[in-house]
Amino acid sequence: MVRRKDSILIILIAVFIVTPAVLMLVAYLITGNPSLRPLAITLERLIEAGQIEDKSLIVALVEIGGQARTASTEATYQTALETAFSRLDAEVQVKFRHIPESSEVRVTYLVGESRIGPFPEARAAEGVLAATEAARMVVARRKAMAKEQERRDALDRNGFWQRLTN
């Protein structure tokens, strides 16, 4: 009888551990949102760990409505945005999203946690300078955090308790 209780307990523990991961996997499969993948490692965590280099901190999201009357192609938008940012010594990653029920073209700039916009197509250039400055602030903050971490690591190596135990 003890053996049966133990096996039930093990099964219950396994169910409680596996259920959240299965629910998140189902949510990911339904929505397609990659942040809902169970146990997913985010891009930000990989950048913080230094395992990958963040080439383009700025993402320009161009939303093109299915009913929009525009003569420009995706390549035209991409070239225009890359040129604008390169003049400010910044790199941009341009992504496109097609919205069938919309009749307008909008540009939103994503920099770290910041969201600048959306701007209509005619005013898209207004967000370029703001996005570039936001990217510079994020880089400065990351450098300051890295410097502070180095300072803390040095204190840990040369701290009071380290000297006392050596």
N, C-alpha and C positions, 0 to 999 in steps of 0.2 A: 504494500500500500504506500509506503514511503517513496518508493521508486516512481509510482504514478504521479504523486504530488510534485516531485522534482521535475519530471518531464513536462507537466502542465506549467510549472513556474518558468522553465526554460522557454517554452513556446510563447508564453505571455510576454516575457522580456524581449524575445525576438520580434514579436508583433509590434510592441511599442517602439522599438528601435527602427524597424523597417517602414512602418506606416507613414511617418512624415516624409521620408524620401520618396516613397511611391506616390504620395499625394502631390508632391512638388513635380515629379516627373510627369504625372498626368496633366497638371496645370501647364507645364511647359509644352507638352504635346498639343494641348488644346489651343493655347494662345500663341505659341511660337516665340515667346519672350525668352531670350537666352539667360536673363538674370534669374529665371525661375528654375533653372536646371539644378537638380540636387547636388550638393557638394561642389558647385562650380567655383572655379578660381577666377576672380574678376581680373580684368585688364589692369585696373588700378593697383591691385595687390602685386601683380607681376612687375609692374613698373617700380613700385616702392621697394620690392625685393631686389631690384637691379637685374632681373633675369631677362627683361626685354627693354629696349630703348624706346622712349616716347618720341617718335619722329615728328608727328603732327599733333600738337596739343589742341589745335583748333579744328573743329568739324563744322563744315557749312552744310546744313541740311536744306536742300532745295525741294520744296513741295510743289509739284506740278499738277494742276487740276486737269481732269480728263476733258472738261468742257472749256478749258482756257484757250483763248485765241492768241497764240504766240508763234512768232516765226523763228524763234531761237530753238536750237537743239540742245541736248544735254552737253555735248562737247563745247558748245559756245558758252554755256553757263560755267562749265568747269574751267575753261581757259580764262574767262573774264575774272573769276574769283581767284584763281591761282596767280594771275598777273597782279591783281590788286594787293594781295597779301605779300607777294615777292617784293613789291616796291617798298614795303614796310619791313623787310627782312624777317618775314614770318612764313611758315609753311601751313598749308591748309589741306585738309582731307575733305573732298566734296562727295556727299552722298545724296542720292535722289530718292524721292518717295512720290509715287503716283497716287493721287486721290481722285477716284472716278467721279464723285458727286460734286466736286469743287470746280469753280470756274476762274480761279486765280492762281498766280504763281507767287509763292512766298519763300523767303530765305530766313532761316534761323541759324544763329551761330551758337555752338555749344563749346564752352571752354571749361574744362574741369567740371565743377558742379554748377557753373553759371550757364544761364540760357539767355542769350541776347537776341531779342526779336520776338515774334516774326516781323519781317519787313516785307512790304509788297515789292514786286520786281523793280519798279521804278525807283524805290528808295533803298535798295539792297546795299548800296555803297555806304550808307550812313552807319552801318554796324561794323564795318571793316576795322576802323581805328579802335572802336570800343573793344572788339574781340581781341585785337592785337595787344592792347594794354592789359586786358584781363589775363591773357596768356603770360605776359611778362610778370604780372603780379603772382600768378600761380608758380612760375619758375622761381621767383624770388622767395616765396614762402617755402617751397620745397628745399631750396638751398639753406634757408635759415633753420628749418627743421633738421636737416642733415648735420649742420654745424652744431646745433644744440645736442643732438644725439651723440656726436663725437665728444663733446664736452662732458656729457654724462658718462660715457664709456671711460673717458680718462679719469674722472672722479672715482669710478668704480675700481679702476686698476690702482689708483694711488690714494685711495680713501683711508680713513682712520683704521677701520677693521682689517684692511689688507696689510697695513704696516704692523698692526698689533699681532696678527697671526703669522707673519713671516719671520 
